[in-house]
Amino acid sequence: MGTATDWDGRARSPLNRAEAEFLRIAPDRLLLDGPSAALIGAAAPVPLNQVREALLRPMGHAVRDAVWRTIIARAVHDREWMLGAVGLAMPALRAAAHRSCRGLDADARDDVDAAVLAGFIAAVRAADPGWTRLVWRLRCRAQRAGLQARHHQTQEATIPAATAASEAPRAPWGHPDLVLAAAVKQGVISAGEAQLIAESRLEPTTLKQIAADLGVPYLRLHKRRSRAEARLVAAITAGDLPTLLSTSQPDDLG
């Protein structure tokens, strides 16, 4: 297992501090036991850092969700177990932060990291135990919080007056994630549809994999994505959203 500085070299970033604290307390104080441990094939209590390793291996979505329901039930009542939930979701949170932090300086990335963490914790507290593919849904909400923080960071960036007329804003307003976030803000697509498009179009995850994880028919999910993408294209064509090549600023995503 890597250290808390492996992923980006920022030892004091919010995500890395959370990871370091998780690794410090998980072996002795955050133990999954009983039927929940049996779900991952363990006969004895298992530290959450080892549970995380188990969940990274191929596993049915029903088993993964059952483990997460146990973690969430404990996290909403116990601060240490909330940290456990953060640590368990760290691979997903780092991916969300990485996508939200592209092109930002270290200080701005720290702010976005903090927003991702806060968004995740709020999502855990509001989670519906009946949800399927729980960690995917939690990540969706954490990443949206990160994108909102990114927007606020780039909004605060100023351009020197002497070059304001000739230089485009340094924020990459055409980034696909920001286009999707703007579409959600304006009600063109839902947050779930935005995450579906992002996962299946911008990441190495196939629609068939997502359908299997969610336990829904592939064709139903394909139709849902197609309809959402059609609304997205129509909004971009109508000028209601920034295009992927636009350098103009989108509406406030916060």
N, C-alpha and C positions, 0 to 999 in steps of 0.2 A: 504494500500500500504506500502511496506517495505521501509526501509531507504537505502541509497546508500552503506551501509556497509554490508547489509544482505547476499549478495551472496558469499563472500569469506573472509570477515573480513579485507580487505585491503582498508581502507578509502581513501587513497591517490593514488590508482591505477588510470591509465588513464580512464578506463571505469567508475569507481565510481565517479571520478571528473566530467566527462561528464554527468553522471546521476544526480548528485547533481545540476549542473548548469541548466540542462534541467528542473528539478522539480522546480527550483527557478523562471525561466522566463516563463515557459509554461502557467501557469494559467492566466497571464495578457497579454502576448505578442505573444503567438503562438496559434492563434484561427482559427479553421476550420469553415468556414461559407458558406452560400449560398447552391448551389446544392451539394457541397462536404459534408457538414454537413448532408444534407438530406439523403445522401447515407447510413448513419449509424442510420437513424431514428431520427435525432435531428432537432428541429425547430428553434433553436437559435445557435449562435456561440458556438463552443465546444473547450475547451482547449485541446492541444495535449496529455496531460497526460491522459485525459478521453477518447480521441480517441484511445489511445493505449489499454486501458482496453476493449474498444468495439471490437477492432480488434483481441483480444485474445479469444473472444467468437466465436462459430461456425458461419461461414459466407461464402457465395459464393466467389469463387476466383475472379470473375469479379468485384464484389463490392470492395473487398480488393485492387485489382489492380487499380481501379478508384481512390480510396483515395490516394494510393501511387503515382499515376501520378501527382496529384495535389501537393503533398508534394515535389516531385522531381522538378517539374517546378518552385517552389518557392525557393527550396534549392540551385539550381545552380546559383541564382542571389542574394542570401541574406544569410549572415553568420549565423544569428540567426535561420533561417529556416533550414540551414544545421544541426545545433545543434538539431533542432526539428526532422529532419530525423534520426539522431543518436539515440535520445531518443525513437522515435517510434520503431526503430529496436532493441532496447537494449536487449530484450529477445533472439533474434537471435544472436546478437553479443556476448552476454555472453556465449551462447552455443558454438559458434565458438571458443571463447577464451579458454573456459574450455577444449575443445578437443585438442587445440593446446598447452596448458600449462601443461599438465600432467607431473609430475615428476620434474618440474623446481622449482628453488628457487624464492623467492619473487621478487628480482631485475630482474631476467630473465622473470618472468611472466609480470612484468610491461612493459618490452620492447615488449613482444608479444602482450599485450593489445594495446600498441601504434600502432603496425603494423596492427592489426585488424581494429582499428579506421581509420588509414590512407588508408587502402585498401578499406574500406567501402566508405569513402568520395570520393576516386578516382572512385569507381564504380558508385556512384550516379551521378558524373559529366559526366560519359561516358554512362549512361544508355540510352537504346533505349525505348522511350515511347510505342513502339509496343510490347515490351516483355509481356509475361504473367507470372504469379507467380513471380512478381517483387522482393519481399523481399527474396524469396528463391535464386534467381539469384544474388542478392546483397550479401547475406550471403556467397554464394559460393566463390565469389571473395574476400570477407573479410577473410574468413577462409584460403584461399590459401595464402594470405599475412601473416597470422599468422603462418602457417606452414613453410613458408620460413624463417620467423624471428626465429622460433624455431630451425630450422636447423642451422642457423648462430650462435645462442646461444650455441648449443651443439657442433658445430665445434670448438668454441673458448675454450671449456673446455679442460684443459690439465690433463694428467695423470702423477703423480710423476715418475721420471725416474727409481727409484728402483722397482716400481711395474708395469711398463709399459708392461713388457714381460708376466706377469702372470694375469693381470686384463683386462677384457673386457671393452670397452668404456661404460661409464654410460648412454649414450643416448640410449633410446629404439628404435634402428633403425628399428626393426620389427613392430613398431606400424602401424596398418592398414592405418591410415591417411597418414603416411609418405610414405608407399608403394604406395598409390594412387597418392600422390603428385609427387613421382619419376616417376610413369607411365605417368603422364601428361607431365612432363618435357621432357621425352624421346619420346613423341608422340605416345605412345602405346594406350592411350585413351584420350578423350578430357576432359576439365575441367568440362563440363556439365555431361559427363558420370561418372566421378569420384564422383561428388556430388550425382548423382542418386544412385550409388552403396553405398556410405556412408549413405545416408538418408534411403535407404530401407533395408540395411543389418546391419548397426551398430547402428541405432536409432529405437525407437519404432514407426516408420512410415511405413505403408504398401505401397506396390507398387500401390494398388488400390486407396489409398488416394492421392498419388502423381499424378496419372493419372487424377483423378477427379479435383485436384487443377490446373493442367496444361491444362485441357480440351482436353486431347488426349485419344484415345482408349487404354484400358489396354493392349491388346495384342501387340500393336505397341510398347509401352513402355517396355513390357516384352522382346520382341525380341531385342530391343536396348540394354537393360541391359545384356541379355544373350550373345550377340555378343561382347560387351565390356569386360565382364568377361572372355570370351573365349580367347580374345587377352591378357588379363592380366595374365591368367594362363599360356598361351604359353610363355610369356615373362619371367615369374618367372621360369618356367621349363627349359628354355634355359639359365638361369643364368643372364639374362639382368636386373633383378630387385632383390632387397633384399627380401628374404622370410620372412614370419611372425615371424620366430624363429631366423632369422639371427642376429648376433652381429656385422657384418661388416658395414661400413659406406656407405650410398648411394651416388650417384653422387650429385653434388651441385644442390640444388633445387632452388637457387636464380636466 
